Amino acid sequence: MQRTKLQMILRQRDLTQKDLKKMIDERFPDAPISLDALNRYITGNRPNVQLSTIRRICDVLDVTPNEIID
């Protein structure tokens, strides 16, 4: 199975999904994300991606949407 861009970024930075969730929850305490939803974004199994979620992921990873969206 081919890895998504987001999976590759996490792997390059030695981050787990739990690490990313913790980073998002700490930076955006009023807008937490479930680990299940985050997993679906990371693996590409979520067809409807919310812009607010993409923005939070990009913010904590300091990347652009083009760098994480396949």
TORMIPA-916673 format. One line per field, with one value per residue: residue in one letter; residue number from 1; z, x, y of N, C-alpha, C in turn. Coordinates in nm, 2 decimals, padded with zeros to 4 digits. Example, Ala and Ser with C-alpha at 12.3 -4.5 7.8 and 13.67 -1.06 7.14 Angstrom:
BEGIN
r <- a; s
k <- 1; 2
n.c3 <- 00.78; 00.71
n.c1 <- 01.32; 01.28
n.c2 <- -00.57; -00.22
ca.c3 <- 00.78; 00.71
ca.c1 <- 01.23; 01.37
ca.c2 <- -00.45; -00.11
c.c3 <- 00.78; 00.79
c.c1 <- 01.32; 01.29
c.c2 <- -00.33; 00.00
***
This chain:
BEGIN
r <- m; q; r; t; k; l; q; m; i; l; r; q; r; d; l; t; q; k; d; l; k; k; m; i; d; e; r; f; p; d; a; p; i; s; l; d; a; l; n; r; y; i; t; g; n; r; p; n; v; q; l; s; t; i; r; r; i; c; d; v; l; d; v; t; p; n; e; i; i; d
k <- 1; 2; 3; 4; 5; 6; 7; 8; 9; 10; 11; 12; 13; 14; 15; 16; 17; 18; 19; 20; 21; 22; 23; 24; 25; 26; 27; 28; 29; 30; 31; 32; 33; 34; 35; 36; 37; 38; 39; 40; 41; 42; 43; 44; 45; 46; 47; 48; 49; 50; 51; 52; 53; 54; 55; 56; 57; 58; 59; 60; 61; 62; 63; 64; 65; 66; 67; 68; 69; 70
n.c3 <- 00.00; -00.08; 00.08; 00.23; 00.18; 00.42; 00.60; 00.53; 00.61; 00.88; 00.94; 00.86; 01.05; 01.28; 01.42; 01.58; 01.53; 01.76; 01.88; 01.70; 01.74; 02.01; 01.98; 01.83; 02.00; 02.22; 02.10; 02.00; 02.21; 02.22; 02.00; 01.97; 01.82; 01.73; 01.78; 01.60; 01.39; 01.31; 01.23; 01.00; 00.83; 00.81; 00.69; 00.45; 00.43; 00.46; 00.29; 00.29; 00.38; 00.63; 00.61; 00.84; 00.99; 00.83; 00.84; 01.11; 01.13; 00.95; 01.07; 01.32; 01.22; 01.06; 00.78; 00.44; 00.30; 00.05; 00.09; 00.24; 00.14; -00.07
n.c1 <- 00.08; 00.05; 00.20; 00.06; 00.11; 00.10; 00.15; 00.42; 00.55; 00.51; 00.65; 00.91; 00.96; 00.96; 00.72; 00.43; 00.08; -00.05; 00.12; 00.09; -00.19; -00.18; -00.03; -00.20; -00.42; -00.31; -00.24; -00.48; -00.70; -00.97; -01.07; -01.04; -00.94; -01.05; -00.87; -00.94; -01.06; -00.84; -00.67; -00.80; -00.77; -00.49; -00.44; -00.57; -00.83; -01.05; -01.29; -01.41; -01.26; -01.23; -01.17; -01.09; -00.97; -00.75; -00.62; -00.54; -00.37; -00.17; -00.08; 00.04; 00.23; 00.38; 00.35; 00.23; -00.10; -00.08; 00.14; 00.06; -00.18; -00.29
n.c2 <- -00.12; 00.22; 00.50; 00.79; 01.15; 01.27; 01.06; 01.01; 01.25; 01.24; 01.01; 01.08; 01.28; 01.13; 01.10; 00.98; 00.90; 00.95; 01.13; 01.35; 01.40; 01.48; 01.72; 01.87; 01.89; 02.02; 02.27; 02.36; 02.37; 02.41; 02.29; 01.99; 01.68; 01.36; 01.05; 00.85; 00.98; 01.13; 00.93; 00.84; 01.06; 01.07; 00.82; 00.84; 00.76; 00.91; 01.06; 01.31; 01.59; 01.82; 02.16; 02.30; 02.11; 02.04; 02.28; 02.29; 02.06; 02.14; 02.37; 02.28; 02.11; 02.28; 02.31; 02.33; 02.30; 02.17; 02.02; 01.81; 01.70; 01.45
ca.c3 <- 00.00; -00.09; 00.19; 00.20; 00.20; 00.57; 00.66; 00.50; 00.69; 01.02; 00.95; 00.85; 01.18; 01.38; 01.50; 01.57; 01.52; 01.90; 01.89; 01.62; 01.81; 02.13; 01.94; 01.79; 02.12; 02.30; 02.04; 01.98; 02.31; 02.20; 01.88; 01.97; 01.72; 01.78; 01.72; 01.49; 01.27; 01.26; 01.16; 00.87; 00.76; 00.78; 00.60; 00.33; 00.42; 00.49; 00.16; 00.31; 00.47; 00.67; 00.60; 00.97; 01.04; 00.75; 00.89; 01.24; 01.10; 00.88; 01.17; 01.41; 01.15; 00.99; 00.64; 00.36; 00.26; -00.07; 00.13; 00.31; 00.07; -00.19
ca.c1 <- 00.00; 00.13; 00.19; 00.01; 00.21; 00.10; 00.22; 00.56; 00.59; 00.51; 00.76; 01.04; 00.98; 00.95; 00.60; 00.32; -00.05; -00.08; 00.20; 00.02; -00.31; -00.14; 00.02; -00.32; -00.51; -00.24; -00.24; -00.62; -00.78; -01.12; -01.11; -00.97; -00.97; -01.04; -00.77; -01.00; -01.07; -00.71; -00.62; -00.86; -00.71; -00.35; -00.43; -00.64; -00.96; -01.16; -01.31; -01.45; -01.17; -01.27; -01.07; -01.04; -00.88; -00.63; -00.55; -00.48; -00.26; -00.07; -00.03; 00.12; 00.35; 00.44; 00.35; 00.12; -00.20; -00.02; 00.25; 00.00; -00.29; -00.25
ca.c2 <- 00.00; 00.34; 00.59; 00.92; 01.25; 01.30; 00.95; 01.03; 01.36; 01.19; 00.91; 01.16; 01.35; 01.04; 01.13; 00.89; 00.96; 01.00; 01.26; 01.45; 01.43; 01.56; 01.85; 01.95; 01.91; 02.13; 02.40; 02.40; 02.30; 02.43; 02.21; 01.87; 01.58; 01.22; 00.97; 00.77; 01.08; 01.17; 00.81; 00.83; 01.16; 01.03; 00.70; 00.88; 00.69; 01.00; 01.13; 01.45; 01.65; 01.95; 02.26; 02.34; 02.00; 02.05; 02.40; 02.25; 01.97; 02.22; 02.46; 02.21; 02.05; 02.39; 02.27; 02.39; 02.19; 02.10; 01.92; 01.69; 01.64; 01.37
c.c3 <- 00.00; 00.03; 00.14; 00.23; 00.36; 00.64; 00.65; 00.59; 00.83; 01.04; 00.95; 00.98; 01.30; 01.48; 01.48; 01.56; 01.66; 01.93; 01.82; 01.69; 01.93; 02.09; 01.90; 01.91; 02.21; 02.24; 02.02; 02.08; 02.29; 02.07; 01.87; 01.85; 01.77; 01.71; 01.60; 01.37; 01.22; 01.18; 01.02; 00.78; 00.71; 00.68; 00.46; 00.32; 00.46; 00.37; 00.18; 00.42; 00.50; 00.67; 00.74; 01.02; 00.96; 00.81; 01.02; 01.22; 01.04; 00.98; 01.26; 01.34; 01.07; 00.84; 00.57; 00.33; 00.14; -00.03; 00.20; 00.24; -00.06; -00.31
c.c1 <- 00.09; 00.10; 00.13; 00.12; 00.22; 00.17; 00.37; 00.62; 00.61; 00.63; 00.90; 01.07; 00.97; 00.84; 00.50; 00.19; -00.09; 00.00; 00.13; -00.11; -00.28; -00.10; -00.10; -00.40; -00.44; -00.25; -00.38; -00.71; -00.93; -01.16; -01.02; -01.01; -00.96; -00.93; -00.82; -01.01; -00.94; -00.65; -00.67; -00.80; -00.57; -00.35; -00.50; -00.77; -01.07; -01.18; -01.34; -01.36; -01.21; -01.15; -01.01; -00.95; -00.75; -00.55; -00.48; -00.36; -00.15; 00.00; 00.07; 00.25; 00.43; 00.46; 00.23; 00.02; -00.14; 00.08; 00.19; -00.12; -00.25; -00.35
c.c2 <- 00.13; 00.43; 00.72; 01.02; 01.27; 01.19; 00.97; 01.14; 01.31; 01.09; 00.99; 01.23; 01.26; 01.07; 01.02; 00.97; 01.02; 01.13; 01.37; 01.50; 01.52; 01.70; 01.93; 01.99; 02.02; 02.27; 02.45; 02.33; 02.31; 02.35; 02.08; 01.78; 01.44; 01.15; 00.89; 00.86; 01.11; 01.05; 00.81; 00.94; 01.12; 00.91; 00.73; 00.81; 00.78; 01.09; 01.28; 01.51; 01.79; 02.04; 02.30; 02.24; 02.01; 02.17; 02.36; 02.16; 02.05; 02.31; 02.39; 02.15; 02.16; 02.35; 02.34; 02.27; 02.11; 01.99; 01.80; 01.63; 01.57; 01.40
***
